[in-house]
Amino acid sequence: MEKEIDLKKSVYELVKTYPEIKTTLVELGFKDIVLPGMLETAGRIMTIEKGAKMKQFDIKDIIKKLEDKGYKVV
């Protein structure tokens, strides 16, 4: 089964669906999601797109890295 990442879903939803993506997101620079309570609070409203914009990351680079890890980004 292909792991599909919907960029409209919250980080919380994505991590609940694919727990291993948490490590990938930290590697991509989203280090705050490992702070206690952060995933359960801000993660419920934060999407990868919003986080990339907030941290001034290029979303194209993030998509490429997710695809390199075997995810299908939609």
N, CA, C and O atoms as a GROMACS GRO file, in nm:
protein
  296
    1MET      N    1   0.084  -0.118   0.000
    1MET     CA    2   0.000   0.000   0.000
    1MET      C    3   0.088   0.125   0.000
    1MET      O    4   0.184   0.135   0.077
    2GLU      N    5   0.056   0.216  -0.085
    2GLU     CA    6   0.132   0.340  -0.096
    2GLU      C    7   0.095   0.435   0.017
    2GLU      O    8  -0.022   0.450   0.052
    3LYS      N    9   0.194   0.499   0.073
    3LYS     CA   10   0.172   0.596   0.180
    3LYS      C   11   0.142   0.731   0.117
    3LYS      O   12   0.230   0.793   0.056
    4GLU      N   13   0.018   0.776   0.130
    4GLU     CA   14  -0.024   0.900   0.067
    4GLU      C   15  -0.029   1.013   0.169
    4GLU      O   16  -0.093   1.002   0.273
    5ILE      N   17   0.040   1.120   0.138
    5ILE     CA   18   0.046   1.237   0.225
    5ILE      C   19  -0.038   1.348   0.162
    5ILE      O   20  -0.005   1.400   0.056
    6ASP      N   21  -0.146   1.383   0.230
    6ASP     CA   22  -0.232   1.493   0.186
    6ASP      C   23  -0.185   1.619   0.258
    6ASP      O   24  -0.197   1.629   0.380
    7LEU      N   25  -0.132   1.714   0.185
    7LEU     CA   26  -0.077   1.836   0.245
    7LEU      C   27  -0.184   1.922   0.310
    7LEU      O   28  -0.151   2.019   0.378
    8LYS      N   29  -0.311   1.890   0.290
    8LYS     CA   30  -0.420   1.964   0.355
    8LYS      C   31  -0.451   1.910   0.495
    8LYS      O   32  -0.520   1.976   0.573
    9LYS      N   33  -0.401   1.790   0.526
    9LYS     CA   34  -0.425   1.730   0.657
    9LYS      C   35  -0.327   1.787   0.760
    9LYS      O   36  -0.217   1.830   0.726
   10SER      N   37  -0.370   1.787   0.884
   10SER     CA   38  -0.283   1.838   0.991
   10SER      C   39  -0.166   1.742   1.015
   10SER      O   40  -0.171   1.624   0.981
   11VAL      N   41  -0.062   1.797   1.073
   11VAL     CA   42   0.055   1.715   1.108
   11VAL      C   43   0.012   1.606   1.206
   11VAL      O   44   0.060   1.493   1.197
   12TYR      N   45  -0.077   1.640   1.297
   12TYR     CA   46  -0.129   1.542   1.394
   12TYR      C   47  -0.193   1.423   1.320
   12TYR      O   48  -0.163   1.308   1.352
   13GLU      N   49  -0.280   1.451   1.223
   13GLU     CA   50  -0.346   1.345   1.147
   13GLU      C   51  -0.245   1.259   1.073
   13GLU      O   52  -0.257   1.136   1.070
   14LEU      N   53  -0.146   1.324   1.012
   14LEU     CA   54  -0.045   1.250   0.936
   14LEU      C   55   0.036   1.158   1.026
   14LEU      O   56   0.065   1.044   0.989
   15VAL      N   57   0.074   1.207   1.143
   15VAL     CA   58   0.154   1.126   1.235
   15VAL      C   59   0.070   1.011   1.291
   15VAL      O   60   0.123   0.903   1.314
   16LYS      N   61  -0.058   1.034   1.313
   16LYS     CA   62  -0.144   0.925   1.362
   16LYS      C   63  -0.162   0.817   1.256
   16LYS      O   64  -0.172   0.699   1.288
   17THR      N   65  -0.166   0.858   1.130
   17THR     CA   66  -0.180   0.762   1.020
   17THR      C   67  -0.048   0.691   0.991
   17THR      O   68  -0.046   0.570   0.973
   18TYR      N   69   0.060   0.767   0.988
   18TYR     CA   70   0.194   0.714   0.960
   18TYR      C   71   0.290   0.760   1.070
   18TYR      O   72   0.359   0.860   1.051
   19PRO      N   73   0.297   0.690   1.183
   19PRO     CA   74   0.382   0.734   1.294
   19PRO      C   75   0.528   0.757   1.256
   19PRO      O   76   0.595   0.842   1.316
   20GLU      N   77   0.578   0.683   1.159
   20GLU     CA   78   0.718   0.697   1.118
   20GLU      C   79   0.747   0.830   1.049
   20GLU      O   80   0.863   0.868   1.036
   21ILE      N   81   0.644   0.900   1.005
   21ILE     CA   82   0.666   1.028   0.936
   21ILE      C   83   0.717   1.134   1.034
   21ILE      O   84   0.777   1.234   0.993
   22LYS      N   85   0.694   1.113   1.162
   22LYS     CA   86   0.740   1.209   1.263
   22LYS      C   87   0.892   1.226   1.254
   22LYS      O   88   0.942   1.338   1.259
   23THR      N   89   0.964   1.116   1.242
   23THR     CA   90   1.110   1.122   1.229
   23THR      C   91   1.150   1.196   1.103
   23THR      O   92   1.244   1.276   1.105
   24THR      N   93   1.080   1.169   0.994
   24THR     CA   94   1.110   1.235   0.867
   24THR      C   95   1.088   1.386   0.879
   24THR      O   96   1.169   1.464   0.830
   25LEU      N   97   0.978   1.426   0.944
   25LEU     CA   98   0.949   1.568   0.959
   25LEU      C   99   1.056   1.638   1.044
   25LEU      O  100   1.094   1.751   1.016
   26VAL      N  101   1.103   1.570   1.146
   26VAL     CA  102   1.210   1.627   1.229
   26VAL      C  103   1.337   1.644   1.145
   26VAL      O  104   1.405   1.746   1.154
   27GLU      N  105   1.368   1.544   1.063
   27GLU     CA  106   1.485   1.553   0.973
   27GLU      C  107   1.472   1.669   0.875
   27GLU      O  108   1.572   1.728   0.835
   28LEU      N  109   1.348   1.701   0.837
   28LEU     CA  110   1.323   1.811   0.743
   28LEU      C  111   1.329   1.948   0.810
   28LEU      O  112   1.324   2.050   0.742
   29GLY      N  113   1.341   1.950   0.943
   29GLY     CA  114   1.354   2.077   1.014
   29GLY      C  115   1.237   2.113   1.103
   29GLY      O  116   1.239   2.218   1.168
   30PHE      N  117   1.136   2.029   1.107
   30PHE     CA  118   1.020   2.056   1.194
   30PHE      C  119   1.046   1.996   1.333
   30PHE      O  120   0.976   1.905   1.377
   31LYS      N  121   1.147   2.048   1.398
   31LYS     CA  122   1.193   1.994   1.526
   31LYS      C  123   1.096   2.016   1.642
   31LYS      O  124   1.100   1.944   1.741
   32ASP      N  125   1.010   2.116   1.630
   32ASP     CA  126   0.918   2.148   1.740
   32ASP      C  127   0.816   2.039   1.768
   32ASP      O  128   0.760   2.034   1.877
   33ILE      N  129   0.791   1.950   1.671
   33ILE     CA  130   0.687   1.850   1.694
   33ILE      C  131   0.727   1.745   1.798
   33ILE      O  132   0.642   1.667   1.842
   34VAL      N  133   0.853   1.743   1.838
   34VAL     CA  134   0.895   1.648   1.941
   34VAL      C  135   0.884   1.709   2.082
   34VAL      O  136   0.902   1.638   2.181
   35LEU      N  137   0.856   1.838   2.090
   35LEU     CA  138   0.839   1.901   2.221
   35LEU      C  139   0.712   1.848   2.286
   35LEU      O  140   0.612   1.826   2.218
   36PRO      N  141   0.715   1.827   2.418
   36PRO     CA  142   0.597   1.772   2.487
   36PRO      C  143   0.470   1.854   2.459
   36PRO      O  144   0.467   1.976   2.477
   37GLY      N  145   0.366   1.784   2.414
   37GLY     CA  146   0.238   1.846   2.391
   37GLY      C  147   0.223   1.920   2.258
   37GLY      O  148   0.112   1.954   2.219
   38MET      N  149   0.332   1.945   2.189
   38MET     CA  150   0.326   2.025   2.066
   38MET      C  151   0.244   1.955   1.957
   38MET      O  152   0.162   2.018   1.891
   39LEU      N  153   0.265   1.827   1.938
   39LEU     CA  154   0.192   1.754   1.835
   39LEU      C  155   0.042   1.752   1.866
   39LEU      O  156  -0.040   1.765   1.775
   40GLU      N  157   0.007   1.736   1.993
   40GLU     CA  158  -0.133   1.727   2.033
   40GLU      C  159  -0.203   1.863   2.032
   40GLU      O  160  -0.326   1.869   2.030
   41THR      N  161  -0.129   1.972   2.035
   41THR     CA  162  -0.191   2.105   2.036
   41THR      C  163  -0.176   2.172   1.900
   41THR      O  164  -0.268   2.168   1.818
   42ALA      N  165  -0.063   2.231   1.875
   42ALA     CA  166  -0.040   2.302   1.748
   42ALA      C  167  -0.044   2.206   1.629
   42ALA      O  168  -0.084   2.245   1.520
   43GLY      N  169  -0.004   2.082   1.651
   43GLY     CA  170  -0.005   1.984   1.544
   43GLY      C  171  -0.143   1.954   1.488
   43GLY      O  172  -0.157   1.906   1.376
   44ARG      N  173  -0.246   1.981   1.569
   44ARG     CA  174  -0.384   1.957   1.524
   44ARG      C  175  -0.431   2.061   1.422
   44ARG      O  176  -0.524   2.035   1.345
   45ILE      N  177  -0.368   2.178   1.421
   45ILE     CA  178  -0.408   2.282   1.325
   45ILE      C  179  -0.300   2.310   1.221
   45ILE      O  180  -0.327   2.372   1.118
   46MET      N  181  -0.179   2.265   1.247
   46MET     CA  182  -0.066   2.292   1.158
   46MET      C  183  -0.060   2.188   1.048
   46MET      O  184  -0.068   2.067   1.074
   47THR      N  185  -0.045   2.235   0.925
   47THR     CA  186  -0.021   2.145   0.813
   47THR      C  187   0.126   2.157   0.774
   47THR      O  188   0.195   2.247   0.820
   48ILE      N  189   0.173   2.066   0.690
   48ILE     CA  190   0.310   2.075   0.642
   48ILE      C  191   0.330   2.204   0.564
   48ILE      O  192   0.433   2.270   0.577
   49GLU      N  193   0.230   2.242   0.484
   49GLU     CA  194   0.240   2.366   0.405
   49GLU      C  195   0.251   2.488   0.495
   49GLU      O  196   0.335   2.575   0.472
   50LYS      N  197   0.166   2.495   0.598
   50LYS     CA  198   0.170   2.610   0.691
   50LYS      C  199   0.303   2.615   0.765
   50LYS      O  200   0.362   2.722   0.781
   51GLY      N  201   0.350   2.499   0.809
   51GLY     CA  202   0.477   2.493   0.880
   51GLY      C  203   0.594   2.534   0.792
   51GLY      O  204   0.685   2.604   0.838
   52ALA      N  205   0.591   2.492   0.666
   52ALA     CA  206   0.697   2.529   0.573
   52ALA      C  207   0.698   2.680   0.552
   52ALA      O  208   0.804   2.743   0.549
   53LYS      N  209   0.581   2.738   0.536
   53LYS     CA  210   0.572   2.882   0.516
   53LYS      C  211   0.622   2.957   0.640
   53LYS      O  212   0.697   3.054   0.629
   54MET      N  213   0.581   2.910   0.758
   54MET     CA  214   0.620   2.973   0.883
   54MET      C  215   0.772   2.968   0.904
   54MET      O  216   0.833   3.065   0.951
   55LYS      N  217   0.833   2.855   0.868
   55LYS     CA  218   0.977   2.837   0.886
   55LYS      C  219   1.058   2.879   0.764
   55LYS      O  220   1.181   2.868   0.762
   56GLN      N  221   0.988   2.927   0.662
   56GLN     CA  222   1.050   2.973   0.537
   56GLN      C  223   1.128   2.861   0.468
   56GLN      O  224   1.238   2.882   0.417
   57PHE      N  225   1.068   2.742   0.467
   57PHE     CA  226   1.123   2.628   0.393
   57PHE      C  227   1.056   2.625   0.257
   57PHE      O  228   0.940   2.664   0.244
   58ASP      N  229   1.127   2.578   0.157
   58ASP     CA  230   1.070   2.563   0.023
   58ASP      C  231   0.986   2.435   0.021
   58ASP      O  232   1.039   2.326   0.041
   59ILE      N  233   0.857   2.450  -0.004
   59ILE     CA  234   0.766   2.335  -0.002
   59ILE      C  235   0.805   2.233  -0.108
   59ILE      O  236   0.782   2.113  -0.090
   60LYS      N  237   0.862   2.278  -0.219
   60LYS     CA  238   0.906   2.185  -0.324
   60LYS      C  239   1.016   2.092  -0.274
   60LYS      O  240   1.018   1.974  -0.308
   61ASP      N  241   1.107   2.146  -0.192
   61ASP     CA  242   1.213   2.063  -0.134
   61ASP      C  243   1.154   1.960  -0.038
   61ASP      O  244   1.198   1.844  -0.035
   62ILE      N  245   1.057   2.002   0.040
   62ILE     CA  246   0.993   1.911   0.136
   62ILE      C  247   0.920   1.799   0.062
   62ILE      O  248   0.932   1.682   0.099
   63ILE      N  249   0.846   1.835  -0.042
   63ILE     CA  250   0.775   1.734  -0.121
   63ILE      C  251   0.873   1.635  -0.182
   63ILE      O  252   0.849   1.514  -0.178
   64LYS      N  253   0.982   1.685  -0.236
   64LYS     CA  254   1.084   1.598  -0.296
   64LYS      C  255   1.140   1.500  -0.193
   64LYS      O  256   1.155   1.381  -0.221
   65LYS      N  257   1.171   1.550  -0.074
   65LYS     CA  258   1.228   1.464   0.030
   65LYS      C  259   1.126   1.361   0.078
   65LYS      O  260   1.162   1.246   0.105
   66LEU      N  261   0.999   1.400   0.087
   66LEU     CA  262   0.895   1.305   0.127
   66LEU      C  263   0.880   1.196   0.020
   66LEU      O  264   0.867   1.078   0.052
   67GLU      N  265   0.884   1.237  -0.105
   67GLU     CA  266   0.875   1.139  -0.214
   67GLU      C  267   0.996   1.047  -0.215
   67GLU      O  268   0.983   0.928  -0.242
   68ASP      N  269   1.114   1.101  -0.185
   68ASP     CA  270   1.235   1.019  -0.177
   68ASP      C  271   1.223   0.914  -0.066
   68ASP      O  272   1.284   0.808  -0.074
   69LYS      N  273   1.145   0.945   0.037
   69LYS     CA  274   1.124   0.853   0.150
   69LYS      C  275   1.013   0.753   0.121
   69LYS      O  276   0.984   0.667   0.204
   70GLY      N  277   0.951   0.763   0.002
   70GLY     CA  278   0.850   0.666  -0.037
   70GLY      C  279   0.706   0.710  -0.021
   70GLY      O  280   0.614   0.629  -0.037
   71TYR      N  281   0.685   0.836   0.010
   71TYR     CA  282   0.549   0.887   0.025
   71TYR      C  283   0.499   0.945  -0.108
   71TYR      O  284   0.578   0.999  -0.186
   72LYS      N  285   0.370   0.933  -0.132
   72LYS     CA  286   0.307   0.997  -0.247
   72LYS      C  287   0.238   1.122  -0.193
   72LYS      O  288   0.147   1.112  -0.112
   73VAL      N  289   0.282   1.238  -0.239
   73VAL     CA  290   0.230   1.365  -0.188
   73VAL      C  291   0.119   1.414  -0.280
   73VAL      O  292   0.135   1.423  -0.402
   74VAL      N  293   0.004   1.444  -0.217
   74VAL     CA  294  -0.111   1.496  -0.294
   74VAL      C  295  -0.153   1.632  -0.242
   74VAL      O  296  -0.248   1.691  -0.295
   0.00000   0.00000   0.00000
